[in-house]
Amino acid sequence: MDAEFGDFLTQHKDLMELRGYDRLDRARAVLQERAPKQAECVRLRYFEEMGFAEIADRLNITPGAAKANVRLGLKALQALMNDGGAV
């Protein structure tokens, strides 16, 4: 298993376990305000379980852009939850 796929599984599991927790919900709300495209890509990827091609079709972006937005969105969520950045 490559490292990127392993990271995906860990992140997916972590997000699924945190669903419904206030801290994650607040971080997602802040991300939605600051970077709505990233927030939407993360939502579609992890909560709707869509692939990058499906996200790209839904949002009229490229699969590469979908992947980049998910990665940036996850980093932002992590920072918001770890640092409490306005959460």
BAFIBA-808840 format. One line per 8 residues: number of its first residue (from 1); for each residue x, z, y of C-alpha. Coordinates in Angstrom, 2 decimals, always signed. Layout:
// BAFIBA-808840
NUM> X:Z:Y; ...
// end
This chain:
// BAFIBA-808840
1> +0.00:+0.00:+0.00; +1.49:-0.95:+3.39; +1.86:+1.63:+6.16; -0.71:+0.03:+8.45; -3.40:+0.12:+5.74; -2.51:+3.73:+4.95; -2.84:+4.60:+8.64; -6.23:+2.87:+8.72
9> -7.47:+4.92:+5.76; -6.29:+8.16:+7.35; -7.84:+7.31:+10.73; -11.09:+6.18:+9.15; -11.33:+9.35:+7.05; -10.50:+11.52:+10.07; -13.14:+9.83:+12.25; -15.79:+10.05:+9.54
17> -15.11:+13.76:+9.09; -15.35:+14.34:+12.84; -18.61:+12.45:+13.37; -21.14:+14.64:+15.13; -18.54:+17.09:+16.47; -18.86:+17.74:+20.19; -15.19:+17.15:+20.94; -15.20:+13.68:+19.37
25> -18.54:+12.85:+20.96; -17.24:+13.83:+24.40; -14.01:+11.86:+23.86; -16.03:+8.80:+22.82; -18.20:+9.16:+25.95; -15.11:+9.32:+28.18; -13.62:+6.29:+26.41; -16.91:+4.43:+26.91
33> -16.66:+5.07:+30.66; -12.95:+4.24:+30.95; -12.59:+1.38:+28.44; -15.98:+0.18:+27.18; -14.56:-2.74:+25.14; -12.21:-0.40:+23.28; -15.01:+2.10:+22.70; -17.30:-0.62:+21.35
41> -14.59:-1.99:+19.06; -13.87:+1.48:+17.64; -17.60:+2.11:+17.15; -18.12:-1.18:+15.34; -15.00:-0.75:+13.19; -15.41:+2.85:+12.10; -19.07:+3.73:+12.53; -20.61:+0.36:+11.67
49> -17.77:-0.45:+9.22; -17.30:-4.01:+10.48; -14.20:-6.10:+9.88; -12.14:-7.48:+12.73; -13.63:-10.97:+12.33; -17.16:-9.53:+12.52; -16.29:-7.52:+15.62; -14.75:-10.63:+17.19
57> -17.90:-12.65:+16.52; -20.16:-9.90:+17.86; -18.17:-9.41:+21.07; -17.06:-13.02:+21.57; -13.36:-12.16:+21.39; -10.60:-13.13:+18.96; -9.91:-11.09:+15.82; -6.51:-10.21:+17.30
65> -8.20:-8.86:+20.43; -10.61:-6.86:+18.27; -7.70:-5.33:+16.37; -5.80:-4.57:+19.58; -8.87:-2.95:+21.16; -9.42:-0.78:+18.09; -5.78:+0.34:+18.07; -5.79:+1.10:+21.81
73> -9.15:+2.85:+21.53; -7.92:+5.06:+18.70; -4.82:+5.99:+20.69; -6.99:+6.85:+23.69; -9.35:+8.95:+21.57; -6.43:+10.79:+20.04; -4.98:+11.51:+23.48; -8.34:+12.68:+24.80
81> -8.86:+15.00:+21.86; -5.29:+16.34:+21.74; -4.73:+16.77:+25.46; -8.30:+17.56:+26.37; -7.99:+14.81:+29.00; -11.30:+15.29:+30.79; -13.02:+16.18:+27.52
// end
